[in-house]
Amino acid sequence: MSRPVPLLSATGLTKAHGRSPALRGASVELHAGEILAVTGPSGSGKSTLLHCLAGIVRPDAGSVTYDGRRLEDLPEKRLSELRRTEFGVVFQFGQLIPELTVLDNAALPLLLAGTGRAEARARAGEWLERFGVRGQEDLRPGELSGGQAQRAAMARALVTGPRVVFADEPTGALDSLAGEQLMTALVHTARDAGTAVLLITHDAQVAAYADREVQLRDGAVAALGVTA
């Protein structure tokens, strides 16, 4: 029986920041509906790999393929469109816009994609409720706890119904309880929606939520394993 075609894959990625190599021939596959954890020590290339896979930066060499399309062949306008609609990205500190309310932060990807304001805010409110941020919609990000802000960022990442969510150390700034609550909500939501998740983490407890784990060492894949 042939293996299923991955939704997202990288082959032989190399990337340097100045004279410092971050990726040295990294290859990885992510299938539809799969939760994949990318682990490794600080400086191993985890975040750089995510940025290449999400089309945020272009690798120096190698190829990233999403749904049969090579990202390096796409113009920046198309990459930006992918990140607004089919990709959702969550960073360690959420990166909510401080001047906007929580509701408007969550609705922003829909508004940028051309959805009407009333519909965008209604859909954003539903996602905030799913992630347990109900009642905080009119607050500014600075008025939220770290856990609430990160759950709001997760709602923003999922509001467009993306096919892939990239989460870069999403629990890194949270205590253990808030981190557990966030991961439980993310996993349940991703399973219900059939969303693929690429999870960057150095925490073994967070990686345990994934179906599979990829370990990076010095910018290259060191090991593969099944975690669930």
C-alpha positions, 0 to 999 in steps of 0.5 A: 500500500502506498503512503499518503501524500503529505500535505506539507513537506520540506526536503533538504532545507538549508538556511543561514543567518549571516554566517551562522547556519540554522538549517543543514539539510532538514527534511520533514513531512506533515500530513492532513490532520496530523499533530507533529512536534518538532523538538530539540535544544535551543539553537537547533533550528526549530523556529527557522524550520517553522518559518520556512515551512510557513513561507515566512522566510525562504530557505537558501536551498531545498524545497518546501511543498504545500498541497502540491505547490512549491512555496519557493515558486510562489510570489510573495503576494500569494504567500501572504494570502496563504498565511491569511487563509490556509495557514495559522501562526501562533508565536510564544508571546501571542503577538496580539496587537495592543491597540485592538480589543481581544475581539478585533485581534481575533477577527483581524485575519478575516477582515484582512481576507475581505470578510465583512466586519459584523460577520468577522466579529461574530465568527471571532467571538465563537472561536474566543468562546471555544478557547475559553476567553468568553467575557474578555472580548472588549479588553485590550491584550495588556489586560489579559493574563498570559494564558488568556492572551495565548488562547486569544492568539490561538483563536486568531490563528484558527478563525479562518479555518486554516488547514495548517497551524504553526505553533512556535513554543505556544506554552513557553511563556505560560505556567504548567496549568495554563499550558496544559489548558491551552494544549488541550484546547488546541488538540481538541479543536484541531481534531474536530476540524481536521487541522494539521498542527506543526508544534515547535517545543522544547517541552517533552510534556507538550510534545506528548500531545502530538501524534509524532515527533521530529527531533532537530540537532544542529539544523538537521533531523536527528530522530523520528518517533511516535508519541501517541 
